[in-house]
Amino acid sequence: MIRIFADVNSGNCLKVKWVAERLGLAHEWIEINILKGETRTDAFLALNPFGQVPVVQFDDGRTLSQSNAIILHFAEGSDLVPADAFEHARMLEWMFWEQYSHEPAIAVRRFQKHYLRKSDDAIDTDLLAKGRRALGRMEMALISSDFISGGAALTLADIALLAYTRLSHEGGFDLGDFPAVHAWVARCELELGLPHVHEAAHVQI
């Protein structure tokens, strides 16, 4: 059985959870608390020298880290990966962009604001601007397409981007300013059987 070492509060870890569940992969979830420094223990570093979650361990002892690498491995040959070579590449285009231009702004601001409880004045102001630009780029793509890479079906690109977009309100981003993205979040939640977290959180604010 696959062992997934992860923190349930991490969007990168949730990607792995959602793909494993969507594909019906038997797995054991082993909770690792980032805030308590559990990724810095000798035991964890022996498992993953990068000192990051998620990391998966297979029956033969091999390990794999980096969320997008893990979900690509899990989903190879499934309906989450387009069969057409160009559409496959478009999916990867968005997945690479997610880690370079989306996650470093939205996830980082969320962590500082929601978990470290920093005031807006104490957070790098560029993070808000960069995050809004990323959401704006998604908005442009989703105005004319139900799913992010332009196809008619959910792919790994949607799952990769959903993880932190869905929780972006915790970083101070208002998806009400991005109606196509907001609708896409709900569409992906329905596809994956997830609760409508944005609406629930919006009521509480």
Contacts in CASP RR format, 6 or more apart in sequence:
PFRMAT RR
TARGET T0000
AUTHOR 0000-0000-0000
METHOD contacts of the structure
MODEL  1
MIRIFADVNSGNCLKVKWVAERLGLAHEWIEINILKGETRTDAFLALNPF
GQVPVVQFDDGRTLSQSNAIILHFAEGSDLVPADAFEHARMLEWMFWEQY
SHEPAIAVRRFQKHYLRKSDDAIDTDLLAKGRRALGRMEMALISSDFISG
GAALTLADIALLAYTRLSHEGGFDLGDFPAVHAWVARCELELGLPHVHEA
AHVQI
1 26 0 8 1.000
1 27 0 8 1.000
1 28 0 8 1.000
1 59 0 8 1.000
2 20 0 8 1.000
2 25 0 8 1.000
2 26 0 8 1.000
2 27 0 8 1.000
2 28 0 8 1.000
2 56 0 8 1.000
2 57 0 8 1.000
2 58 0 8 1.000
2 59 0 8 1.000
3 27 0 8 1.000
3 28 0 8 1.000
3 30 0 8 1.000
3 56 0 8 1.000
3 57 0 8 1.000
4 13 0 8 1.000
4 16 0 8 1.000
4 17 0 8 1.000
4 20 0 8 1.000
4 27 0 8 1.000
4 28 0 8 1.000
4 29 0 8 1.000
4 30 0 8 1.000
4 54 0 8 1.000
4 55 0 8 1.000
4 56 0 8 1.000
5 30 0 8 1.000
5 32 0 8 1.000
5 44 0 8 1.000
5 47 0 8 1.000
5 48 0 8 1.000
5 53 0 8 1.000
5 54 0 8 1.000
5 55 0 8 1.000
5 56 0 8 1.000
5 57 0 8 1.000
6 13 0 8 1.000
6 16 0 8 1.000
6 17 0 8 1.000
6 29 0 8 1.000
6 30 0 8 1.000
6 31 0 8 1.000
6 32 0 8 1.000
6 53 0 8 1.000
6 54 0 8 1.000
6 55 0 8 1.000
7 13 0 8 1.000
7 31 0 8 1.000
7 32 0 8 1.000
7 33 0 8 1.000
7 34 0 8 1.000
7 53 0 8 1.000
8 14 0 8 1.000
8 17 0 8 1.000
8 29 0 8 1.000
8 31 0 8 1.000
9 34 0 8 1.000
9 115 0 8 1.000
10 34 0 8 1.000
10 53 0 8 1.000
10 54 0 8 1.000
11 67 0 8 1.000
11 107 0 8 1.000
11 163 0 8 1.000
11 164 0 8 1.000
11 167 0 8 1.000
12 53 0 8 1.000
12 54 0 8 1.000
12 67 0 8 1.000
12 103 0 8 1.000
12 107 0 8 1.000
12 163 0 8 1.000
13 53 0 8 1.000
13 54 0 8 1.000
13 67 0 8 1.000
14 163 0 8 1.000
15 54 0 8 1.000
15 67 0 8 1.000
15 68 0 8 1.000
15 70 0 8 1.000
15 71 0 8 1.000
15 159 0 8 1.000
15 160 0 8 1.000
15 162 0 8 1.000
15 163 0 8 1.000
16 54 0 8 1.000
16 56 0 8 1.000
16 67 0 8 1.000
16 70 0 8 1.000
16 71 0 8 1.000
16 74 0 8 1.000
17 29 0 8 1.000
18 159 0 8 1.000
18 162 0 8 1.000
18 163 0 8 1.000
18 192 0 8 1.000
18 194 0 8 1.000
19 25 0 8 1.000
19 70 0 8 1.000
19 71 0 8 1.000
19 74 0 8 1.000
19 75 0 8 1.000
19 80 0 8 1.000
19 156 0 8 1.000
19 159 0 8 1.000
20 27 0 8 1.000
20 74 0 8 1.000
21 192 0 8 1.000
22 80 0 8 1.000
22 159 0 8 1.000
22 192 0 8 1.000
23 74 0 8 1.000
23 75 0 8 1.000
23 78 0 8 1.000
23 80 0 8 1.000
25 74 0 8 1.000
27 56 0 8 1.000
32 38 0 8 1.000
32 39 0 8 1.000
32 44 0 8 1.000
32 53 0 8 1.000
34 53 0 8 1.000
35 115 0 8 1.000
38 44 0 8 1.000
39 45 0 8 1.000
39 48 0 8 1.000
39 51 0 8 1.000
39 52 0 8 1.000
39 53 0 8 1.000
40 51 0 8 1.000
44 51 0 8 1.000
45 51 0 8 1.000
47 55 0 8 1.000
47 57 0 8 1.000
47 63 0 8 1.000
48 55 0 8 1.000
48 63 0 8 1.000
48 65 0 8 1.000
50 65 0 8 1.000
50 66 0 8 1.000
52 65 0 8 1.000
52 66 0 8 1.000
54 65 0 8 1.000
54 67 0 8 1.000
54 70 0 8 1.000
55 63 0 8 1.000
55 64 0 8 1.000
55 65 0 8 1.000
56 63 0 8 1.000
56 64 0 8 1.000
56 65 0 8 1.000
56 70 0 8 1.000
57 63 0 8 1.000
58 64 0 8 1.000
64 70 0 8 1.000
64 73 0 8 1.000
67 160 0 8 1.000
68 95 0 8 1.000
68 98 0 8 1.000
68 99 0 8 1.000
68 156 0 8 1.000
68 160 0 8 1.000
71 156 0 8 1.000
71 159 0 8 1.000
71 160 0 8 1.000
72 81 0 8 1.000
72 95 0 8 1.000
72 156 0 8 1.000
75 81 0 8 1.000
75 156 0 8 1.000
79 153 0 8 1.000
80 154 0 8 1.000
80 155 0 8 1.000
80 156 0 8 1.000
80 159 0 8 1.000
81 88 0 8 1.000
81 91 0 8 1.000
81 155 0 8 1.000
81 156 0 8 1.000
82 88 0 8 1.000
82 90 0 8 1.000
82 91 0 8 1.000
82 149 0 8 1.000
82 151 0 8 1.000
82 155 0 8 1.000
87 149 0 8 1.000
87 151 0 8 1.000
90 149 0 8 1.000
90 150 0 8 1.000
90 157 0 8 1.000
91 149 0 8 1.000
91 155 0 8 1.000
91 156 0 8 1.000
91 157 0 8 1.000
92 157 0 8 1.000
93 149 0 8 1.000
93 157 0 8 1.000
94 148 0 8 1.000
94 149 0 8 1.000
94 157 0 8 1.000
94 160 0 8 1.000
94 161 0 8 1.000
95 156 0 8 1.000
95 157 0 8 1.000
95 160 0 8 1.000
98 157 0 8 1.000
98 160 0 8 1.000
98 161 0 8 1.000
101 130 0 8 1.000
101 134 0 8 1.000
101 137 0 8 1.000
102 131 0 8 1.000
102 134 0 8 1.000
102 138 0 8 1.000
102 161 0 8 1.000
102 164 0 8 1.000
102 165 0 8 1.000
103 164 0 8 1.000
104 130 0 8 1.000
105 126 0 8 1.000
105 127 0 8 1.000
105 128 0 8 1.000
105 130 0 8 1.000
105 131 0 8 1.000
105 133 0 8 1.000
105 134 0 8 1.000
106 131 0 8 1.000
106 134 0 8 1.000
106 135 0 8 1.000
106 164 0 8 1.000
106 165 0 8 1.000
106 168 0 8 1.000
106 171 0 8 1.000
106 173 0 8 1.000
107 164 0 8 1.000
108 127 0 8 1.000
109 123 0 8 1.000
109 127 0 8 1.000
109 128 0 8 1.000
109 131 0 8 1.000
109 171 0 8 1.000
109 172 0 8 1.000
109 173 0 8 1.000
110 164 0 8 1.000
110 167 0 8 1.000
110 168 0 8 1.000
110 170 0 8 1.000
110 171 0 8 1.000
110 172 0 8 1.000
112 118 0 8 1.000
112 122 0 8 1.000
112 123 0 8 1.000
112 127 0 8 1.000
113 120 0 8 1.000
113 123 0 8 1.000
113 170 0 8 1.000
113 171 0 8 1.000
113 172 0 8 1.000
114 170 0 8 1.000
114 171 0 8 1.000
120 128 0 8 1.000
128 172 0 8 1.000
128 173 0 8 1.000
131 173 0 8 1.000
132 173 0 8 1.000
132 177 0 8 1.000
135 165 0 8 1.000
135 168 0 8 1.000
135 173 0 8 1.000
135 175 0 8 1.000
135 177 0 8 1.000
135 178 0 8 1.000
135 181 0 8 1.000
136 178 0 8 1.000
136 181 0 8 1.000
138 148 0 8 1.000
138 161 0 8 1.000
138 165 0 8 1.000
138 178 0 8 1.000
138 180 0 8 1.000
138 181 0 8 1.000
138 184 0 8 1.000
139 178 0 8 1.000
139 179 0 8 1.000
139 180 0 8 1.000
139 181 0 8 1.000
141 148 0 8 1.000
141 150 0 8 1.000
142 148 0 8 1.000
142 180 0 8 1.000
142 181 0 8 1.000
142 183 0 8 1.000
142 184 0 8 1.000
143 180 0 8 1.000
145 151 0 8 1.000
146 152 0 8 1.000
146 184 0 8 1.000
146 187 0 8 1.000
147 153 0 8 1.000
147 154 0 8 1.000
147 155 0 8 1.000
147 157 0 8 1.000
147 158 0 8 1.000
147 184 0 8 1.000
147 187 0 8 1.000
148 155 0 8 1.000
148 157 0 8 1.000
148 158 0 8 1.000
148 161 0 8 1.000
148 184 0 8 1.000
149 155 0 8 1.000
149 157 0 8 1.000
149 158 0 8 1.000
154 188 0 8 1.000
154 191 0 8 1.000
154 192 0 8 1.000
158 184 0 8 1.000
158 188 0 8 1.000
158 191 0 8 1.000
159 188 0 8 1.000
159 192 0 8 1.000
162 185 0 8 1.000
162 188 0 8 1.000
162 189 0 8 1.000
162 192 0 8 1.000
165 175 0 8 1.000
165 181 0 8 1.000
165 185 0 8 1.000
166 185 0 8 1.000
166 188 0 8 1.000
166 189 0 8 1.000
166 194 0 8 1.000
166 197 0 8 1.000
166 198 0 8 1.000
167 197 0 8 1.000
168 175 0 8 1.000
169 175 0 8 1.000
169 198 0 8 1.000
169 201 0 8 1.000
169 202 0 8 1.000
169 205 0 8 1.000
170 201 0 8 1.000
175 181 0 8 1.000
175 182 0 8 1.000
175 185 0 8 1.000
175 198 0 8 1.000
176 182 0 8 1.000
182 198 0 8 1.000
185 198 0 8 1.000
186 196 0 8 1.000
186 198 0 8 1.000
186 199 0 8 1.000
188 194 0 8 1.000
189 195 0 8 1.000
189 196 0 8 1.000
189 197 0 8 1.000
END
